[in-house]
Amino acid sequence: MGSLISKSKPSTTAGPVSMTYYAKAQSVKPPLIANENAFLGDVSSSEKLDPEKPISAGFYRLEKGTPLVYEYTYHEMKIIVEGSFDISDEAGNKAHAVPGDVFYFPKGSKITFTTDDYGLAFYTGQRKKDAA
């Protein structure tokens, strides 16, 4: 029986793979995407490194006003970082979301977001950059 080291696959990279750092990314207001009050902007994506299965991440902000109804065409995770949201789905599930709350929205889910003031969330989704 050989060692685990001898059975491992060799690295395909030429050297260390570096991280990417986005200072103060949360402080930049994302672009308007819907209605008068829904903002979303990708901060980063793995699309160039992994075009077959990219993930993209950024910030979603909703301000008081028109509810946003969104049907997900990809899987997404979201963590609330500021403010609050009232979030519901077509199955009848409802949550009042506050900082620290985490959500998983499966591909095909239809979600309604509302807020009494504003909410800011960080998300990561299994999709190409700017394809929300």
N, CA, C and O of each residue as an XYZ file, in Angstrom:
528
protein
N       0.852     -1.180      0.000
C       0.000      0.000      0.000
C       0.893      1.238      0.000
O       1.742      1.390      0.878
N       0.706      2.117     -0.976
C       1.524      3.322     -1.090
C       1.031      4.422     -0.185
O      -0.043      4.317      0.409
N       1.809      5.470     -0.080
C       1.411      6.605      0.752
C       0.397      7.474      0.020
O       0.279      7.424     -1.205
N      -0.319      8.256      0.781
C      -1.282      9.173      0.183
C      -0.582     10.198     -0.694
O      -1.124     10.609     -1.720
N       0.596     10.605     -0.309
C       1.331     11.607     -1.076
C       1.642     11.083     -2.472
O       1.528     11.829     -3.445
N       2.024      9.842     -2.589
C       2.376      9.296     -3.898
C       1.158      9.128     -4.797
O       1.305      9.040     -6.016
N      -0.036      9.082     -4.226
C      -1.249      8.909     -5.018
C      -1.929     10.239     -5.355
O      -2.899     10.251     -6.113
N      -1.449     11.343     -4.816
C      -2.103     12.622     -5.070
C      -1.761     13.117     -6.468
O      -0.710     12.792     -7.020
N      -2.663     13.903     -7.026
C      -2.459     14.459     -8.353
C      -1.476     15.624     -8.270
O      -1.494     16.378     -7.297
N      -0.624     15.776     -9.272
C       0.298     16.912     -9.260
C      -0.462     18.222     -9.481
O      -1.507     18.243    -10.130
N       0.070     19.293     -8.942
C      -0.540     20.605     -9.087
C      -0.466     21.051    -10.542
O       0.542     20.815    -11.208
N      -1.518     21.694    -11.044
C      -1.529     22.187    -12.421
C      -1.198     23.667    -12.490
O      -1.187     24.242    -13.578
N      -0.929     24.291    -11.363
C      -0.584     25.704    -11.363
C       0.923     25.863    -11.418
O       1.669     24.991    -10.971
N       1.360     26.978    -11.968
C       2.788     27.249    -12.107
C       3.399     27.764    -10.815
O       4.623     27.810    -10.694
N       2.600     28.140     -9.872
C       3.100     28.692     -8.614
C       1.945     28.982     -7.697
O       0.826     28.521     -7.923
N       2.211     29.737     -6.672
C       1.128     30.063     -5.731
C       0.005     30.835     -6.418
O       0.240     31.638     -7.320
N      -1.200     30.575     -5.978
C      -2.367     31.307     -6.476
C      -2.682     32.381     -5.455
O      -2.876     32.090     -4.275
N      -2.732     33.621     -5.911
C      -2.914     34.729     -4.969
C      -4.387     35.033     -4.724
O      -5.243     34.796     -5.576
N      -4.654     35.560     -3.547
C      -5.998     36.017     -3.195
C      -6.218     37.401     -3.791
O      -5.275     38.047     -4.249
N      -7.460     37.846     -3.780
C      -7.806     39.190     -4.211
C      -8.496     39.885     -3.047
O      -9.346     39.295     -2.380
N      -8.132     41.127     -2.807
C      -8.635     41.901     -1.679
C      -9.387     43.123     -2.191
O      -8.882     43.849     -3.047
N     -10.588     43.353     -1.674
C     -11.415     44.495     -2.060
C     -11.679     45.335     -0.811
O     -12.632     45.072     -0.077
N     -10.857     46.322     -0.570
C     -10.983     47.167      0.619
C     -12.279     47.977      0.573
O     -12.635     48.545     -0.460
N     -12.973     48.020      1.702
C     -14.173     48.849      1.879
C     -15.249     48.593      0.825
O     -16.006     49.506      0.497
N     -15.334     47.388      0.292
C     -16.314     47.069     -0.758
C     -17.745     47.313     -0.298
O     -18.600     47.678     -1.105
N     -18.012     47.118      0.975
C     -19.363     47.295      1.513
C     -19.801     48.752      1.484
O     -21.001     49.027      1.495
N     -18.869     49.688      1.448
C     -19.224     51.112      1.528
C     -19.622     51.707      0.175
O     -20.062     52.855      0.129
N     -19.483     50.973     -0.915
C     -19.841     51.468     -2.247
C     -21.279     51.059     -2.565
O     -21.611     49.875     -2.502
N     -22.131     52.023     -2.905
C     -23.525     51.708     -3.228
C     -23.571     51.014     -4.588
O     -23.052     51.547     -5.569
N     -24.190     49.825     -4.659
C     -24.273     49.112     -5.939
C     -25.164     49.851     -6.934
O     -25.941     50.722     -6.543
N     -25.055     49.507     -8.226
C     -25.904     50.143     -9.249
C     -27.379     49.757     -9.124
O     -27.708     48.671     -8.649
N     -28.249     50.651     -9.550
C     -29.692     50.402     -9.578
C     -29.984     49.291    -10.591
O     -29.502     49.335    -11.723
N     -30.784     48.282    -10.173
C     -31.111     47.182    -11.084
C     -32.604     47.048    -11.363
O     -32.992     46.495    -12.392
N     -33.442     47.547    -10.461
C     -34.889     47.393    -10.667
C     -35.643     48.453     -9.874
O     -35.183     48.933     -8.838
N     -36.816     48.800    -10.396
C     -37.691     49.764     -9.737
C     -36.913     51.035     -9.425
O     -36.014     51.411    -10.177
N     -37.244     51.691     -8.335
C     -36.539     52.909     -7.933
C     -35.650     52.669     -6.717
O     -35.014     53.595     -6.215
N     -35.608     51.405     -6.239
C     -35.033     51.176     -4.919
C     -34.237     49.883     -4.763
O     -33.862     49.543     -3.641
N     -33.965     49.152     -5.838
C     -33.236     47.883     -5.743
C     -31.884     48.015     -6.443
O     -31.806     48.356     -7.623
N     -30.826     47.736     -5.687
C     -29.458     47.931     -6.168
C     -28.675     46.622     -6.008
O     -28.811     45.932     -4.998
N     -27.861     46.289     -7.007
C     -27.073     45.069     -6.932
C     -25.818     45.245     -7.761
O     -25.864     45.781     -8.868
N     -24.691     44.789     -7.218
C     -23.442     44.874     -7.966
C     -22.471     43.787     -7.569
O     -22.179     43.598     -6.388
N     -21.969     43.070     -8.569
C     -20.946     42.055     -8.313
C     -19.628     42.734     -7.970
O     -19.213     43.685     -8.632
N     -18.984     42.237     -6.939
C     -17.658     42.712     -6.548
C     -16.586     41.847     -7.216
O     -15.548     42.347     -7.650
N     -16.855     40.547     -7.289
C     -15.868     39.626     -7.839
C     -16.550     38.416     -8.448
O     -17.717     38.136     -8.173
N     -15.796     37.697     -9.287
C     -16.301     36.479     -9.913
C     -15.136     35.540    -10.205
O     -14.010     35.980    -10.436
N     -15.421     34.251    -10.191
C     -14.416     33.246    -10.554
C     -14.513     32.892    -12.036
O     -13.864     31.947    -12.485
N     -15.297     33.622    -12.787
C     -15.589     33.281    -14.181
C     -14.343     33.098    -15.042
O     -14.293     32.178    -15.858
N     -13.342     33.951    -14.877
C     -12.123     33.831    -15.701
C     -11.303     32.599    -15.334
O     -10.668     31.994    -16.197
N     -11.317     32.228    -14.054
C     -10.552     31.060    -13.605
C     -11.313     29.753    -13.776
O     -10.703     28.699    -13.957
N     -12.638     29.811    -13.722
C     -13.464     28.610    -13.805
C     -14.734     28.912    -14.605
O     -15.816     29.015    -14.028
N     -14.610     29.056    -15.927
C     -15.771     29.432    -16.739
C     -16.878     28.375    -16.775
O     -18.024     28.699    -17.087
N     -16.558     27.133    -16.465
C     -17.565     26.064    -16.470
C     -18.535     26.181    -15.293
O     -19.730     25.927    -15.446
N     -18.023     26.565    -14.116
C     -18.837     26.650    -12.900
C     -18.489     27.913    -12.123
O     -17.974     27.831    -11.008
N     -18.763     29.068    -12.693
C     -18.375     30.305    -12.014
C     -19.254     30.611    -10.798
O     -20.416     30.210    -10.732
N     -18.673     31.325     -9.852
C     -19.447     31.916     -8.764
C     -19.158     33.411     -8.772
O     -18.041     33.834     -9.070
N     -20.152     34.192     -8.450
C     -20.013     35.641     -8.390
C     -20.541     36.113     -7.051
O     -21.466     35.525     -6.491
N     -19.944     37.183     -6.541
C     -20.311     37.679     -5.220
C     -20.348     39.202     -5.224
O     -19.615     39.859     -5.963
N     -21.219     39.747     -4.382
C     -21.319     41.194     -4.294
C     -22.354     41.605     -3.264
O     -22.657     40.859     -2.333
N     -22.889     42.800     -3.444
C     -23.825     43.365     -2.485
C     -25.169     43.683     -3.132
O     -25.245     44.145     -4.271
N     -26.230     43.417     -2.361
C     -27.600     43.736     -2.759
C     -28.163     44.698     -1.720
O     -28.090     44.440     -0.519
N     -28.721     45.800     -2.189
C     -29.317     46.793     -1.299
C     -30.745     47.064     -1.762
O     -31.003     47.253     -2.951
N     -31.658     47.079     -0.808
C     -33.043     47.441     -1.088
C     -33.421     48.569     -0.152
O     -33.192     48.493      1.055
N     -34.002     49.619     -0.716
C     -34.483     50.741      0.079
C     -36.001     50.707      0.108
O     -36.630     50.060     -0.730
N     -36.586     51.400      1.066
C     -38.041     51.437      1.222
C     -38.693     51.825     -0.105
O     -38.242     52.747     -0.784
N     -39.754     51.112     -0.463
C     -40.453     51.385     -1.716
C     -41.025     50.108     -2.300
O     -41.561     49.271     -1.574
N     -40.914     49.964     -3.585
C     -41.478     48.832     -4.316
C     -40.822     47.515     -3.910
O     -39.594     47.429     -3.910
N     -41.604     46.479     -3.562
C     -41.022     45.167     -3.276
C     -40.321     44.620     -4.526
O     -40.757     44.874     -5.648
N     -39.257     43.884     -4.328
C     -38.573     43.226     -5.441
C     -38.962     41.752     -5.435
O     -38.746     41.050     -4.448
N     -39.534     41.291     -6.538
C     -39.850     39.872     -6.724
C     -38.825     39.339     -7.718
O     -38.714     39.841     -8.837
N     -38.071     38.308     -7.300
C     -36.970     37.809     -8.123
C     -37.031     36.294     -8.220
O     -37.142     35.599     -7.210
N     -36.956     35.786     -9.452
C     -36.916     34.342     -9.668
C     -35.473     33.949     -9.969
O     -34.887     34.400    -10.953
N     -34.917     33.110     -9.117
C     -33.517     32.705     -9.243
C     -33.331     31.677    -10.350
O     -34.027     30.662    -10.389
N     -32.386     31.946    -11.250
C     -32.024     31.011    -12.314
C     -30.697     30.329    -11.981
O     -30.083     29.700    -12.842
N     -30.265     30.456    -10.741
C     -29.006     29.914    -10.229
C     -29.156     29.769     -8.719
O     -30.092     30.314     -8.134
N     -28.249     29.044     -8.088
C     -28.247     28.910     -6.627
C     -27.536     30.118     -6.022
O     -26.539     30.594     -6.565
N     -28.056     30.616     -4.884
C     -27.431     31.768     -4.231
C     -27.520     31.654     -2.724
O     -28.500     31.144     -2.181
N     -26.476     32.139     -2.051
C     -26.450     32.295     -0.596
C     -26.355     33.793     -0.320
O     -25.696     34.532     -1.052
N     -27.022     34.229      0.746
C     -27.039     35.656      1.088
C     -26.935     35.792      2.595
O     -27.593     35.059      3.334
N     -26.103     36.738      3.063
C     -26.022     37.074      4.487
C     -26.377     38.549      4.650
O     -25.867     39.406      3.928
N     -27.241     38.829      5.592
C     -27.663     40.205      5.842
C     -26.563     40.889      6.656
O     -26.119     40.370      7.680
N     -26.130     42.068      6.180
C     -25.034     42.774      6.862
C     -25.459     44.097      7.504
O     -24.822     44.555      8.453
N     -26.527     44.710      6.996
C     -27.035     45.966      7.585
C     -28.542     46.032      7.398
O     -29.092     45.391      6.502
N     -29.206     46.805      8.240
C     -30.635     47.032      8.087
C     -31.448     45.766      8.262
O     -31.080     44.884      9.038
N     -32.565     45.675      7.535
C     -33.421     44.491      7.629
C     -34.217     44.314      6.343
O     -34.430     45.259      5.583
N     -34.644     43.090      6.123
C     -35.506     42.728      4.997
C     -36.657     41.888      5.538
O     -36.509     41.216      6.559
N     -37.798     41.922      4.863
C     -38.840     40.925      5.030
C     -38.788     40.105      3.752
O     -38.963     40.636      2.655
N     -38.546     38.809      3.900
C     -38.309     37.922      2.764
C     -39.337     36.802      2.788
O     -39.579     36.190      3.828
N     -39.945     36.537      1.623
C     -40.923     35.452      1.531
C     -40.727     34.707      0.216
O     -40.153     35.226     -0.741
N     -41.230     33.457      0.203
C     -41.160     32.661     -1.022
C     -42.551     32.171     -1.409
O     -43.513     32.372     -0.669
N     -42.654     31.534     -2.560
C     -43.952     31.056     -3.055
C     -44.508     29.900     -2.245
O     -45.698     29.598     -2.335
N     -43.657     29.243     -1.449
C     -44.117     28.131     -0.610
C     -44.776     28.622      0.678
O     -45.283     27.817      1.459
N     -44.771     29.946      0.904
C     -45.394     30.503      2.093
C     -44.446     30.761      3.246
O     -44.881     31.186      4.316
N     -43.152     30.512      3.053
C     -42.162     30.789      4.102
C     -41.896     32.284      4.175
O     -41.799     32.958      3.149
N     -41.779     32.800      5.399
C     -41.526     34.226      5.611
C     -40.484     34.387      6.701
O     -40.434     33.599      7.646
N     -39.646     35.420      6.567
C     -38.643     35.713      7.595
C     -38.399     37.211      7.658
O     -38.370     37.895      6.636
N     -38.225     37.705      8.866
C     -37.751     39.076      9.059
C     -36.243     38.950      9.246
O     -35.782     38.469     10.280
N     -35.487     39.376      8.261
C     -34.040     39.161      8.220
C     -33.282     40.353      8.778
O     -33.548     41.499      8.415
N     -32.332     40.070      9.664
C     -31.497     41.090     10.304
C     -30.032     40.683     10.170
O     -29.740     39.545      9.802
N     -29.101     41.609     10.466
C     -27.682     41.283     10.306
C     -27.288     39.966     10.980
O     -27.630     39.696     12.131
N     -26.557     39.166     10.214
C     -26.115     37.855     10.679
C     -26.964     36.712     10.162
O     -26.526     35.562     10.193
N     -28.180     36.999      9.682
C     -29.044     35.945      9.139
C     -28.529     35.521      7.765
O     -28.099     36.355      6.968
N     -28.578     34.215      7.499
C     -28.088     33.639      6.242
C     -29.237     32.924      5.541
O     -30.035     32.243      6.184
N     -29.317     33.081      4.218
C     -30.359     32.463      3.402
C     -29.740     31.692      2.250
O     -28.702     32.078      1.713
N     -30.392     30.592      1.877
C     -30.065     29.853      0.660
C     -31.286     29.913     -0.240
O     -32.380     29.509      0.156
N     -31.095     30.417     -1.451
C     -32.164     30.490     -2.439
C     -31.834     29.509     -3.567
O     -30.947     29.784     -4.374
N     -32.529     28.378     -3.637
C     -32.253     27.398     -4.682
C     -32.672     27.916     -6.067
O     -33.569     28.749     -6.193
N     -32.010     27.408     -7.072
C     -32.380     27.695     -8.451
C     -33.865     27.361     -8.628
O     -34.316     26.286     -8.234
N     -34.620     28.295     -9.225
C     -36.050     28.091     -9.445
C     -36.939     28.729     -8.389
O     -38.151     28.827     -8.583
N     -36.355     29.166     -7.269
C     -37.183     29.787     -6.231
C     -37.560     31.216     -6.646
O     -36.789     31.916     -7.302
N     -38.766     31.623     -6.244
C     -39.254     32.975     -6.508
C     -39.395     33.657     -5.156
O     -40.198     33.244     -4.319
N     -38.604     34.708     -4.951
C     -38.465     35.347     -3.644
C     -38.937     36.798     -3.722
O     -38.660     37.499     -4.696
N     -39.649     37.238     -2.690
C     -40.063     38.640     -2.584
C     -39.294     39.287     -1.436
O     -39.270     38.778     -0.315
N     -38.665     40.422     -1.743
C     -37.897     41.198     -0.761
C     -38.613     42.524     -0.531
O     -38.989     43.204     -1.486
N     -38.802     42.895      0.742
C     -39.316     44.209      1.111
C     -38.520     44.700      2.313
O     -37.821     43.926      2.967
N     -38.634     46.002      2.597
C     -37.989     46.567      3.773
C     -38.748     47.812      4.213
O     -39.312     48.530      3.388
N     -38.756     48.060      5.519
C     -39.389     49.272      6.056
C     -38.473     50.481      5.959
O     -38.945     51.616      6.021
N     -37.167     50.259      5.808
C     -36.179     51.330      5.750
C     -35.174     51.020      4.644
O     -35.240     51.587      3.553
N     -34.233     50.103      4.943
C     -33.284     49.615      3.944
C     -32.659     48.331      4.462
O     -32.683     48.054      5.661
N     -32.109     47.563      3.557
C     -31.362     46.371      3.920
C     -30.188     46.218      2.974
O     -30.278     46.566      1.796
N     -29.079     45.694      3.497
C     -27.885     45.432      2.699
C     -27.452     44.006      2.973
O     -27.340     43.589      4.126
N     -27.208     43.258      1.903
C     -26.808     41.863      2.033
C     -25.613     41.584      1.129
O     -25.456     42.196      0.072
N     -24.776     40.647      1.566
C     -23.688     40.141      0.735
C     -24.143     38.796      0.197
O     -24.686     37.978      0.940
N     -23.927     38.564     -1.080
C     -24.371     37.317     -1.704
C     -23.229     36.654     -2.461
O     -22.245     37.297     -2.826
N     -23.381     35.375     -2.684
C     -22.554     34.641     -3.629
C     -23.475     33.690     -4.385
O     -24.241     32.932     -3.789
N     -23.383     33.750     -5.711
C     -24.273     32.963     -6.548
C     -23.505     32.161     -7.587
O     -22.435     32.568     -8.038
N     -24.061     31.029     -7.956
C     -23.438     30.154     -8.952
C     -23.860     30.632    -10.342
O     -24.742     30.060    -10.982
N     -23.198     31.697    -10.781
C     -23.521     32.303    -12.086
C     -22.332     33.142    -12.564
O     -21.387     33.396    -11.818
N     -22.409     33.563    -13.823
C     -21.377     34.429    -14.386
C     -21.503     35.834    -13.816
O     -22.553     36.206    -13.293
N     -20.436     36.608    -13.916
C     -20.419     37.986    -13.441
C     -21.494     38.800    -14.137
O     -21.673     38.696    -15.351
N     -22.203     39.603    -13.376
C     -23.240     40.511    -13.847
C     -24.377     39.809    -14.581
O     -24.999     40.400    -15.464
N     -24.654     38.560    -14.229
C     -25.722     37.793    -14.883
C     -26.944     37.611    -14.001
O     -27.730     36.689    -14.219
N     -27.117     38.473    -13.011
C     -28.290     38.376    -12.121
C     -29.498     38.957    -12.794
O     -30.583     38.971    -12.212
